[in-house]
Amino acid sequence: MTSTVCANIGPRERRKRNLVGVAGALFTLLTLAALIETHASVGLRLVVIVPAFLTAMGFLQARAQTCVAFARRGIRVLGDGAEAERVTDDGMAAAIAAQARKVYVQATVAVVALTLVVMAIP
């Protein structure tokens, strides 16, 4: 079964989200390295959740061609220099909202998995 992508972001917006993902991944790795090197407590290691979630959201939004914030506002920005435009088709708005929910779920699953791994590191 193939799913149709109802994009609400174009190439420029996807590049922005990929950059957020890369920056977030670097920050997550640096934070994790510092926590491990200092033998931080398991509770303190939970701080890695924040940059990891931002990383996942950046990459997953770019891949899904869906900005969750734009979906919530009912807008899309498709061209490189395009202005935001309102999504007027109810079917498309619903499809974009479904994609946004999927991005949230995927990011949450990824962060929970990473957190479990981080907690298991001695």
A tleap script that builds the chain and sets N, CA, C and O, in Angstrom:
source leaprc.protein.ff14SB
mol = sequence {
  NMET THR SER THR VAL CYS ALA ASN ILE GLY
  PRO ARG GLU ARG ARG LYS ARG ASN LEU VAL
  GLY VAL ALA GLY ALA LEU PHE THR LEU LEU
  THR LEU ALA ALA LEU ILE GLU THR HIE ALA
  SER VAL GLY LEU ARG LEU VAL VAL ILE VAL
  PRO ALA PHE LEU THR ALA MET GLY PHE LEU
  GLN ALA ARG ALA GLN THR CYS VAL ALA PHE
  ALA ARG ARG GLY ILE ARG VAL LEU GLY ASP
  GLY ALA GLU ALA GLU ARG VAL THR ASP ASP
  GLY MET ALA ALA ALA ILE ALA ALA GLN ALA
  ARG LYS VAL TYR VAL GLN ALA THR VAL ALA
  VAL VAL ALA LEU THR LEU VAL VAL MET ALA
  ILE CPRO
}
set mol.1.N position { 0.851 -1.181 0.000 }
set mol.1.CA position { 0.000 0.000 0.000 }
set mol.1.C position { 0.891 1.237 0.000 }
set mol.1.O position { 1.766 1.370 0.856 }
set mol.2.N position { 0.678 2.136 -0.944 }
set mol.2.CA position { 1.445 3.372 -0.984 }
set mol.2.C position { 0.597 4.493 -0.425 }
set mol.2.O position { -0.624 4.518 -0.578 }
set mol.3.N position { 1.270 5.407 0.218 }
set mol.3.CA position { 0.546 6.547 0.760 }
set mol.3.C position { 0.938 7.788 -0.024 }
set mol.3.O position { 2.086 7.939 -0.442 }
set mol.4.N position { -0.013 8.655 -0.215 }
set mol.4.CA position { 0.219 9.883 -0.928 }
set mol.4.C position { 0.661 10.953 0.057 }
set mol.4.O position { 0.061 11.136 1.116 }
set mol.5.N position { 1.719 11.653 -0.314 }
set mol.5.CA position { 2.205 12.735 0.538 }
set mol.5.C position { 1.512 14.023 0.119 }
set mol.5.O position { 1.561 14.412 -1.048 }
set mol.6.N position { 0.878 14.669 1.058 }
set mol.6.CA position { 0.306 15.989 0.838 }
set mol.6.C position { 1.247 16.977 1.514 }
set mol.6.O position { 1.088 17.295 2.693 }
set mol.7.N position { 2.217 17.454 0.763 }
set mol.7.CA position { 3.262 18.308 1.323 }
set mol.7.C position { 2.701 19.657 1.742 }
set mol.7.O position { 1.828 20.223 1.085 }
set mol.8.N position { 3.231 20.157 2.860 }
set mol.8.CA position { 2.930 21.538 3.217 }
set mol.8.C position { 4.216 22.356 3.317 }
set mol.8.O position { 4.192 23.520 3.718 }
set mol.9.N position { 5.354 21.726 2.943 }
set mol.9.CA position { 6.621 22.463 2.843 }
set mol.9.C position { 7.349 22.046 1.577 }
set mol.9.O position { 7.305 20.890 1.157 }
set mol.10.N position { 8.021 23.026 0.983 }
set mol.10.CA position { 8.786 22.790 -0.231 }
set mol.10.C position { 10.253 22.533 0.074 }
set mol.10.O position { 10.625 22.341 1.232 }
set mol.11.N position { 11.086 22.527 -0.957 }
set mol.11.CA position { 12.505 22.204 -0.795 }
set mol.11.C position { 13.251 23.109 0.190 }
set mol.11.O position { 14.060 22.621 0.980 }
set mol.12.N position { 12.995 24.386 0.154 }
set mol.12.CA position { 13.686 25.309 1.061 }
set mol.12.C position { 13.349 25.011 2.523 }
set mol.12.O position { 14.237 24.973 3.374 }
set mol.13.N position { 12.091 24.806 2.802 }
set mol.13.CA position { 11.659 24.499 4.166 }
set mol.13.C position { 12.187 23.139 4.618 }
set mol.13.O position { 12.513 22.957 5.791 }
set mol.14.N position { 12.272 22.181 3.685 }
set mol.14.CA position { 12.841 20.875 4.037 }
set mol.14.C position { 14.323 21.006 4.370 }
set mol.14.O position { 14.804 20.354 5.296 }
set mol.15.N position { 15.058 21.844 3.626 }
set mol.15.CA position { 16.474 22.085 3.935 }
set mol.15.C position { 16.631 22.665 5.336 }
set mol.15.O position { 17.527 22.269 6.081 }
set mol.16.N position { 15.762 23.596 5.689 }
set mol.16.CA position { 15.809 24.190 7.035 }
set mol.16.C position { 15.643 23.115 8.108 }
set mol.16.O position { 16.369 23.101 9.102 }
set mol.17.N position { 14.688 22.223 7.898 }
set mol.17.CA position { 14.440 21.184 8.894 }
set mol.17.C position { 15.568 20.158 8.946 }
set mol.17.O position { 15.880 19.633 10.015 }
set mol.18.N position { 16.181 19.870 7.802 }
set mol.18.CA position { 17.348 18.988 7.807 }
set mol.18.C position { 18.517 19.630 8.550 }
set mol.18.O position { 19.257 18.943 9.255 }
set mol.19.N position { 18.686 20.936 8.398 }
set mol.19.CA position { 19.742 21.634 9.141 }
set mol.19.C position { 19.476 21.584 10.646 }
set mol.19.O position { 20.402 21.401 11.437 }
set mol.20.N position { 18.229 21.745 11.035 }
set mol.20.CA position { 17.867 21.614 12.449 }
set mol.20.C position { 18.187 20.198 12.929 }
set mol.20.O position { 18.684 20.011 14.039 }
set mol.21.N position { 17.903 19.215 12.096 }
set mol.21.CA position { 18.198 17.834 12.445 }
set mol.21.C position { 19.688 17.593 12.630 }
set mol.21.O position { 20.100 16.937 13.587 }
set mol.22.N position { 20.497 18.119 11.720 }
set mol.22.CA position { 21.953 17.945 11.817 }
set mol.22.C position { 22.492 18.657 13.054 }
set mol.22.O position { 23.266 18.080 13.818 }
set mol.23.N position { 22.088 19.900 13.250 }
set mol.23.CA position { 22.549 20.649 14.431 }
set mol.23.C position { 22.083 19.957 15.716 }
set mol.23.O position { 22.837 19.864 16.684 }
set mol.24.N position { 20.871 19.488 15.718 }
set mol.24.CA position { 20.343 18.792 16.895 }
set mol.24.C position { 21.081 17.495 17.163 }
set mol.24.O position { 21.333 17.146 18.316 }
set mol.25.N position { 21.428 16.775 16.097 }
set mol.25.CA position { 22.165 15.522 16.266 }
set mol.25.C position { 23.539 15.791 16.861 }
set mol.25.O position { 23.978 15.075 17.761 }
set mol.26.N position { 24.219 16.817 16.366 }
set mol.26.CA position { 25.528 17.165 16.928 }
set mol.26.C position { 25.404 17.550 18.395 }
set mol.26.O position { 26.200 17.111 19.226 }
set mol.27.N position { 24.410 18.365 18.713 }
set mol.27.CA position { 24.214 18.782 20.102 }
set mol.27.C position { 23.847 17.590 20.983 }
set mol.27.O position { 24.311 17.487 22.119 }
set mol.28.N position { 23.013 16.692 20.458 }
set mol.28.CA position { 22.635 15.501 21.208 }
set mol.28.C position { 23.858 14.636 21.505 }
set mol.28.O position { 24.044 14.177 22.632 }
set mol.29.N position { 24.684 14.420 20.491 }
set mol.29.CA position { 25.889 13.605 20.680 }
set mol.29.C position { 26.866 14.251 21.655 }
set mol.29.O position { 27.448 13.567 22.497 }
set mol.30.N position { 27.050 15.561 21.546 }
set mol.30.CA position { 27.946 16.254 22.479 }
set mol.30.C position { 27.408 16.190 23.908 }
set mol.30.O position { 28.164 15.979 24.856 }
set mol.31.N position { 26.122 16.369 24.048 }
set mol.31.CA position { 25.498 16.290 25.370 }
set mol.31.C position { 25.646 14.884 25.941 }
set mol.31.O position { 26.003 14.711 27.106 }
set mol.32.N position { 25.373 13.902 25.125 }
set mol.32.CA position { 25.484 12.515 25.560 }
set mol.32.C position { 26.924 12.181 25.947 }
set mol.32.O position { 27.158 11.530 26.966 }
set mol.33.N position { 27.883 12.620 25.143 }
set mol.33.CA position { 29.295 12.359 25.457 }
set mol.33.C position { 29.678 12.996 26.786 }
set mol.33.O position { 30.376 12.384 27.595 }
set mol.34.N position { 29.223 14.222 27.010 }
set mol.34.CA position { 29.539 14.904 28.266 }
set mol.34.C position { 28.907 14.183 29.455 }
set mol.34.O position { 29.535 14.045 30.505 }
set mol.35.N position { 27.685 13.730 29.293 }
set mol.35.CA position { 27.000 13.021 30.371 }
set mol.35.C position { 27.691 11.693 30.703 }
set mol.35.O position { 27.824 11.322 31.869 }
set mol.36.N position { 28.121 10.998 29.672 }
set mol.36.CA position { 28.807 9.724 29.889 }
set mol.36.C position { 30.181 9.956 30.507 }
set mol.36.O position { 30.574 9.262 31.445 }
set mol.37.N position { 30.905 10.932 29.979 }
set mol.37.CA position { 32.259 11.216 30.474 }
set mol.37.C position { 32.252 11.640 31.937 }
set mol.37.O position { 33.173 11.311 32.685 }
set mol.38.N position { 31.229 12.363 32.342 }
set mol.38.CA position { 31.161 12.837 33.732 }
set mol.38.C position { 30.439 11.834 34.645 }
set mol.38.O position { 30.216 12.105 35.825 }
set mol.39.N position { 30.083 10.683 34.086 }
set mol.39.CA position { 29.373 9.648 34.854 }
set mol.39.C position { 28.112 10.215 35.511 }
set mol.39.O position { 27.833 9.978 36.686 }
set mol.40.N position { 27.367 10.968 34.711 }
set mol.40.CA position { 26.141 11.591 35.203 }
set mol.40.C position { 25.138 10.525 35.625 }
set mol.40.O position { 25.120 9.415 35.092 }
set mol.41.N position { 24.321 10.882 36.577 }
set mol.41.CA position { 23.300 9.946 37.061 }
set mol.41.C position { 22.294 9.639 35.953 }
set mol.41.O position { 22.161 10.387 34.984 }
set mol.42.N position { 21.613 8.554 36.117 }
set mol.42.CA position { 20.602 8.147 35.145 }
set mol.42.C position { 19.541 9.236 34.995 }
set mol.42.O position { 19.104 9.525 33.881 }
set mol.43.N position { 19.129 9.833 36.095 }
set mol.43.CA position { 18.122 10.893 36.047 }
set mol.43.C position { 18.591 12.102 35.262 }
set mol.43.O position { 17.819 12.694 34.508 }
set mol.44.N position { 19.844 12.471 35.433 }
set mol.44.CA position { 20.384 13.628 34.710 }
set mol.44.C position { 20.499 13.343 33.221 }
set mol.44.O position { 20.423 14.260 32.403 }
set mol.45.N position { 20.680 12.089 32.871 }
set mol.45.CA position { 20.793 11.728 31.445 }
set mol.45.C position { 19.497 11.975 30.678 }
set mol.45.O position { 19.498 12.029 29.448 }
set mol.46.N position { 18.402 12.123 31.402 }
set mol.46.CA position { 17.124 12.406 30.732 }
set mol.46.C position { 17.149 13.727 29.971 }
set mol.46.O position { 16.301 13.963 29.111 }
set mol.47.N position { 18.103 14.578 30.280 }
set mol.47.CA position { 18.212 15.859 29.587 }
set mol.47.C position { 18.426 15.667 28.082 }
set mol.47.O position { 18.134 16.570 27.297 }
set mol.48.N position { 18.926 14.513 27.680 }
set mol.48.CA position { 19.173 14.235 26.263 }
set mol.48.C position { 17.865 14.148 25.466 }
set mol.48.O position { 17.879 14.212 24.237 }
set mol.49.N position { 16.755 14.005 26.160 }
set mol.49.CA position { 15.459 13.905 25.478 }
set mol.49.C position { 15.167 15.162 24.650 }
set mol.49.O position { 14.656 15.059 23.535 }
set mol.50.N position { 15.478 16.321 25.175 }
set mol.50.CA position { 15.121 17.572 24.483 }
set mol.50.C position { 15.840 17.708 23.140 }
set mol.50.O position { 15.169 17.850 22.117 }
set mol.51.N position { 17.179 17.669 23.098 }
set mol.51.CA position { 17.813 17.803 21.781 }
set mol.51.C position { 17.507 16.618 20.862 }
set mol.51.O position { 17.442 16.784 19.644 }
set mol.52.N position { 17.320 15.438 21.425 }
set mol.52.CA position { 17.002 14.278 20.590 }
set mol.52.C position { 15.628 14.440 19.935 }
set mol.52.O position { 15.447 14.072 18.774 }
set mol.53.N position { 14.674 14.983 20.668 }
set mol.53.CA position { 13.344 15.197 20.098 }
set mol.53.C position { 13.395 16.241 18.985 }
set mol.53.O position { 12.763 16.071 17.943 }
set mol.54.N position { 14.146 17.320 19.206 }
set mol.54.CA position { 14.285 18.340 18.167 }
set mol.54.C position { 14.958 17.772 16.925 }
set mol.54.O position { 14.578 18.101 15.801 }
set mol.55.N position { 15.956 16.920 17.129 }
set mol.55.CA position { 16.634 16.265 16.017 }
set mol.55.C position { 15.653 15.416 15.217 }
set mol.55.O position { 15.554 15.541 13.996 }
set mol.56.N position { 14.941 14.565 15.914 }
set mol.56.CA position { 13.983 13.681 15.248 }
set mol.56.C position { 12.913 14.482 14.516 }
set mol.56.O position { 12.558 14.164 13.381 }
set mol.57.N position { 12.409 15.505 15.159 }
set mol.57.CA position { 11.373 16.323 14.513 }
set mol.57.C position { 11.901 16.980 13.242 }
set mol.57.O position { 11.200 17.027 12.232 }
set mol.58.N position { 13.123 17.485 13.284 }
set mol.58.CA position { 13.695 18.118 12.097 }
set mol.58.C position { 13.786 17.152 10.934 }
set mol.58.O position { 13.285 17.431 9.844 }
set mol.59.N position { 14.434 16.004 11.167 }
set mol.59.CA position { 14.606 15.025 10.098 }
set mol.59.C position { 13.280 14.443 9.618 }
set mol.59.O position { 13.071 14.294 8.414 }
set mol.60.N position { 12.400 14.120 10.531 }
set mol.60.CA position { 11.136 13.493 10.151 }
set mol.60.C position { 10.204 14.458 9.418 }
set mol.60.O position { 9.488 14.046 8.505 }
set mol.61.N position { 10.202 15.729 9.803 }
set mol.61.CA position { 9.393 16.708 9.075 }
set mol.61.C position { 9.913 16.868 7.649 }
set mol.61.O position { 9.127 16.952 6.705 }
set mol.62.N position { 11.231 16.911 7.494 }
set mol.62.CA position { 11.808 17.044 6.153 }
set mol.62.C position { 11.432 15.835 5.299 }
set mol.62.O position { 11.036 15.979 4.142 }
set mol.63.N position { 11.559 14.648 5.879 }
set mol.63.CA position { 11.248 13.428 5.126 }
set mol.63.C position { 9.769 13.356 4.751 }
set mol.63.O position { 9.428 12.950 3.641 }
set mol.64.N position { 8.896 13.748 5.671 }
set mol.64.CA position { 7.447 13.683 5.419 }
set mol.64.C position { 6.942 14.873 4.612 }
set mol.64.O position { 5.779 14.907 4.212 }
set mol.65.N position { 7.822 15.855 4.371 }
set mol.65.CA position { 7.435 17.085 3.679 }
set mol.65.C position { 6.276 17.773 4.390 }
set mol.65.O position { 5.391 18.359 3.766 }
set mol.66.N position { 6.314 17.680 5.723 }
set mol.66.CA position { 5.222 18.203 6.534 }
set mol.66.C position { 5.761 18.946 7.741 }
set mol.66.O position { 6.455 18.361 8.573 }
set mol.67.N position { 5.453 20.211 7.842 }
set mol.67.CA position { 5.781 20.985 9.034 }
set mol.67.C position { 4.595 20.876 9.988 }
set mol.67.O position { 3.469 21.231 9.641 }
set mol.68.N position { 4.865 20.382 11.192 }
set mol.68.CA position { 3.762 20.183 12.133 }
set mol.68.C position { 3.155 21.515 12.576 }
set mol.68.O position { 1.950 21.602 12.810 }
set mol.69.N position { 3.985 22.548 12.691 }
set mol.69.CA position { 3.466 23.861 13.082 }
set mol.69.C position { 2.594 24.450 11.975 }
set mol.69.O position { 1.549 25.039 12.250 }
set mol.70.N position { 3.027 24.289 10.720 }
set mol.70.CA position { 2.220 24.767 9.602 }
set mol.70.C position { 0.912 23.982 9.522 }
set mol.70.O position { -0.142 24.549 9.233 }
set mol.71.N position { 0.983 22.681 9.778 }
set mol.71.CA position { -0.230 21.848 9.734 }
set mol.71.C position { -1.233 22.339 10.760 }
set mol.71.O position { -2.430 22.421 10.482 }
set mol.72.N position { -0.738 22.666 11.952 }
set mol.72.CA position { -1.624 23.145 13.022 }
set mol.72.C position { -2.271 24.472 12.626 }
set mol.72.O position { -3.426 24.728 12.969 }
set mol.73.N position { -1.533 25.310 11.909 }
set mol.73.CA position { -2.058 26.617 11.495 }
set mol.73.C position { -2.844 26.549 10.188 }
set mol.73.O position { -3.485 27.525 9.795 }
set mol.74.N position { -2.796 25.390 9.508 }
set mol.74.CA position { -3.542 25.235 8.259 }
set mol.74.C position { -2.935 25.980 7.092 }
set mol.74.O position { -3.654 26.465 6.219 }
set mol.75.N position { -1.590 26.076 7.069 }
set mol.75.CA position { -0.914 26.769 5.978 }
set mol.75.C position { 0.128 25.857 5.350 }
set mol.75.O position { 0.450 24.794 5.881 }
set mol.76.N position { 0.647 26.294 4.210 }
set mol.76.CA position { 1.754 25.603 3.558 }
set mol.76.C position { 2.653 26.611 2.868 }
set mol.76.O position { 2.213 27.688 2.463 }
set mol.77.N position { 3.933 26.240 2.741 }
set mol.77.CA position { 4.937 27.059 2.055 }
set mol.77.C position { 5.672 26.110 1.127 }
set mol.77.O position { 6.539 25.355 1.564 }
set mol.78.N position { 5.325 26.147 -0.164 }
set mol.78.CA position { 5.842 25.142 -1.088 }
set mol.78.C position { 7.012 25.608 -1.940 }
set mol.78.O position { 7.898 24.804 -2.230 }
set mol.79.N position { 7.054 26.846 -2.346 }
set mol.79.CA position { 8.128 27.320 -3.209 }
set mol.79.C position { 9.319 27.830 -2.425 }
set mol.79.O position { 9.225 28.082 -1.224 }
set mol.80.N position { 10.463 27.984 -3.127 }
set mol.80.CA position { 11.668 28.454 -2.450 }
set mol.80.C position { 11.520 29.864 -1.891 }
set mol.80.O position { 12.047 30.153 -0.817 }
set mol.81.N position { 10.831 30.727 -2.580 }
set mol.81.CA position { 10.619 32.073 -2.065 }
set mol.81.C position { 9.153 32.348 -1.787 }
set mol.81.O position { 8.720 33.497 -1.706 }
set mol.82.N position { 8.410 31.281 -1.647 }
set mol.82.CA position { 6.953 31.406 -1.549 }
set mol.82.C position { 6.510 31.953 -0.200 }
set mol.82.O position { 7.171 31.784 0.825 }
set mol.83.N position { 5.392 32.596 -0.247 }
set mol.83.CA position { 4.718 33.057 0.954 }
set mol.83.C position { 3.819 31.931 1.460 }
set mol.83.O position { 3.444 31.033 0.707 }
set mol.84.N position { 3.487 31.993 2.725 }
set mol.84.CA position { 2.567 31.015 3.296 }
set mol.84.C position { 1.192 31.205 2.673 }
set mol.84.O position { 0.719 32.328 2.499 }
set mol.85.N position { 0.569 30.094 2.344 }
set mol.85.CA position { -0.794 30.146 1.813 }
set mol.85.C position { -1.681 29.219 2.622 }
set mol.85.O position { -1.233 28.178 3.102 }
set mol.86.N position { -2.918 29.592 2.768 }
set mol.86.CA position { -3.885 28.815 3.524 }
set mol.86.C position { -4.268 27.572 2.740 }
set mol.86.O position { -4.470 27.640 1.527 }
set mol.87.N position { -4.371 26.438 3.420 }
set mol.87.CA position { -4.848 25.199 2.803 }
set mol.87.C position { -6.367 25.232 2.889 }
set mol.87.O position { -6.940 25.155 3.976 }
set mol.88.N position { -7.014 25.349 1.730 }
set mol.88.CA position { -8.465 25.503 1.712 }
set mol.88.C position { -9.205 24.194 1.463 }
set mol.88.O position { -10.389 24.079 1.781 }
set mol.89.N position { -8.520 23.217 0.901 }
set mol.89.CA position { -9.135 21.909 0.640 }
set mol.89.C position { -9.176 21.115 1.941 }
set mol.89.O position { -8.132 20.789 2.505 }
set mol.90.N position { -10.380 20.803 2.416 }
set mol.90.CA position { -10.543 20.090 3.689 }
set mol.90.C position { -9.886 18.714 3.669 }
set mol.90.O position { -9.305 18.287 4.667 }
set mol.91.N position { -9.976 18.024 2.539 }
set mol.91.CA position { -9.363 16.704 2.420 }
set mol.91.C position { -7.847 16.789 2.533 }
set mol.91.O position { -7.220 15.968 3.202 }
set mol.92.N position { -7.266 17.781 1.881 }
set mol.92.CA position { -5.824 17.964 1.945 }
set mol.92.C position { -5.401 18.375 3.352 }
set mol.92.O position { -4.392 17.891 3.864 }
set mol.93.N position { -6.162 19.258 3.971 }
set mol.93.CA position { -5.852 19.690 5.343 }
set mol.93.C position { -5.882 18.498 6.294 }
set mol.93.O position { -5.039 18.388 7.184 }
set mol.94.N position { -6.847 17.610 6.107 }
set mol.94.CA position { -6.934 16.418 6.953 }
set mol.94.C position { -5.748 15.488 6.708 }
set mol.94.O position { -5.213 14.905 7.651 }
set mol.95.N position { -5.334 15.347 5.446 }
set mol.95.CA position { -4.185 14.490 5.124 }
set mol.95.C position { -2.904 15.061 5.716 }
set mol.95.O position { -2.068 14.319 6.232 }
set mol.96.N position { -2.753 16.367 5.644 }
set mol.96.CA position { -1.571 17.017 6.222 }
set mol.96.C position { -1.572 16.848 7.743 }
set mol.96.O position { -0.530 16.580 8.341 }
set mol.97.N position { -2.731 17.003 8.360 }
set mol.97.CA position { -2.833 16.823 9.816 }
set mol.97.C position { -2.483 15.386 10.208 }
set mol.97.O position { -1.835 15.165 11.231 }
set mol.98.N position { -2.902 14.420 9.410 }
set mol.98.CA position { -2.575 13.012 9.686 }
set mol.98.C position { -1.073 12.790 9.569 }
set mol.98.O position { -0.485 12.079 10.384 }
set mol.99.N position { -0.453 13.390 8.564 }
set mol.99.CA position { 1.002 13.278 8.408 }
set mol.99.C position { 1.712 13.912 9.599 }
set mol.99.O position { 2.711 13.377 10.080 }
set mol.100.N position { 1.213 15.035 10.071 }
set mol.100.CA position { 1.822 15.714 11.217 }
set mol.100.C position { 1.740 14.826 12.460 }
set mol.100.O position { 2.705 14.731 13.218 }
set mol.101.N position { 0.607 14.185 12.669 }
set mol.101.CA position { 0.470 13.261 13.806 }
set mol.101.C position { 1.458 12.111 13.689 }
set mol.101.O position { 2.055 11.692 14.681 }
set mol.102.N position { 1.627 11.606 12.480 }
set mol.102.CA position { 2.574 10.508 12.244 }
set mol.102.C position { 4.002 10.955 12.575 }
set mol.102.O position { 4.774 10.185 13.146 }
set mol.103.N position { 4.353 12.186 12.220 }
set mol.103.CA position { 5.682 12.719 12.543 }
set mol.103.C position { 5.870 12.759 14.057 }
set mol.103.O position { 6.918 12.352 14.558 }
set mol.104.N position { 4.873 13.242 14.787 }
set mol.104.CA position { 4.955 13.276 16.251 }
set mol.104.C position { 5.160 11.876 16.838 }
set mol.104.O position { 5.989 11.681 17.727 }
set mol.105.N position { 4.402 10.917 16.335 }
set mol.105.CA position { 4.501 9.544 16.851 }
set mol.105.C position { 5.877 8.961 16.548 }
set mol.105.O position { 6.500 8.359 17.422 }
set mol.106.N position { 6.354 9.134 15.322 }
set mol.106.CA position { 7.656 8.600 14.952 }
set mol.106.C position { 8.776 9.242 15.778 }
set mol.106.O position { 9.698 8.553 16.213 }
set mol.107.N position { 8.698 10.544 15.991 }
set mol.107.CA position { 9.716 11.235 16.788 }
set mol.107.C position { 9.689 10.728 18.225 }
set mol.107.O position { 10.739 10.511 18.830 }
set mol.108.N position { 8.508 10.543 18.765 }
set mol.108.CA position { 8.386 10.049 20.136 }
set mol.108.C position { 8.970 8.648 20.269 }
set mol.108.O position { 9.696 8.368 21.224 }
set mol.109.N position { 8.666 7.778 19.335 }
set mol.109.CA position { 9.197 6.408 19.368 }
set mol.109.C position { 10.723 6.442 19.278 }
set mol.109.O position { 11.402 5.732 20.020 }
set mol.110.N position { 11.260 7.252 18.387 }
set mol.110.CA position { 12.720 7.345 18.233 }
set mol.110.C position { 13.377 7.840 19.516 }
set mol.110.O position { 14.411 7.315 19.929 }
set mol.111.N position { 12.783 8.846 20.143 }
set mol.111.CA position { 13.367 9.410 21.365 }
set mol.111.C position { 13.246 8.434 22.531 }
set mol.111.O position { 14.166 8.333 23.342 }
set mol.112.N position { 12.149 7.728 22.629 }
set mol.112.CA position { 12.010 6.723 23.689 }
set mol.112.C position { 13.073 5.638 23.508 }
set mol.112.O position { 13.705 5.223 24.479 }
set mol.113.N position { 13.272 5.178 22.274 }
set mol.113.CA position { 14.292 4.153 22.017 }
set mol.113.C position { 15.680 4.670 22.381 }
set mol.113.O position { 16.449 3.966 23.034 }
set mol.114.N position { 16.006 5.888 21.967 }
set mol.114.CA position { 17.309 6.473 22.296 }
set mol.114.C position { 17.470 6.622 23.804 }
set mol.114.O position { 18.537 6.339 24.349 }
set mol.115.N position { 16.427 7.059 24.467 }
set mol.115.CA position { 16.487 7.250 25.917 }
set mol.115.C position { 16.743 5.926 26.637 }
set mol.115.O position { 17.509 5.876 27.599 }
set mol.116.N position { 16.109 4.873 26.174 }
set mol.116.CA position { 16.346 3.560 26.784 }
set mol.116.C position { 17.804 3.129 26.609 }
set mol.116.O position { 18.402 2.559 27.520 }
set mol.117.N position { 18.364 3.404 25.443 }
set mol.117.CA position { 19.772 3.074 25.200 }
set mol.117.C position { 20.664 3.915 26.111 }
set mol.117.O position { 21.605 3.399 26.713 }
set mol.118.N position { 20.370 5.197 26.209 }
set mol.118.CA position { 21.165 6.100 27.054 }
set mol.118.C position { 21.109 5.658 28.515 }
set mol.118.O position { 22.118 5.717 29.219 }
set mol.119.N position { 19.955 5.221 28.969 }
set mol.119.CA position { 19.814 4.780 30.341 }
set mol.119.C position { 20.576 3.485 30.616 }
set mol.119.O position { 20.978 3.227 31.751 }
set mol.120.N position { 20.773 2.676 29.583 }
set mol.120.CA position { 21.456 1.400 29.754 }
set mol.120.C position { 22.983 1.537 29.773 }
set mol.120.O position { 23.680 0.606 30.176 }
set mol.121.N position { 23.504 2.681 29.346 }
set mol.121.CA position { 24.953 2.880 29.320 }
set mol.121.C position { 25.441 3.049 30.754 }
set mol.121.O position { 24.925 3.884 31.497 }
set mol.122.N position { 26.447 2.244 31.142 }
set mol.122.CA position { 26.933 2.333 32.528 }
set mol.122.C position { 27.667 3.636 32.808 }
set mol.122.O position { 28.131 3.855 33.926 }
savepdb mol mol.pdb
quit
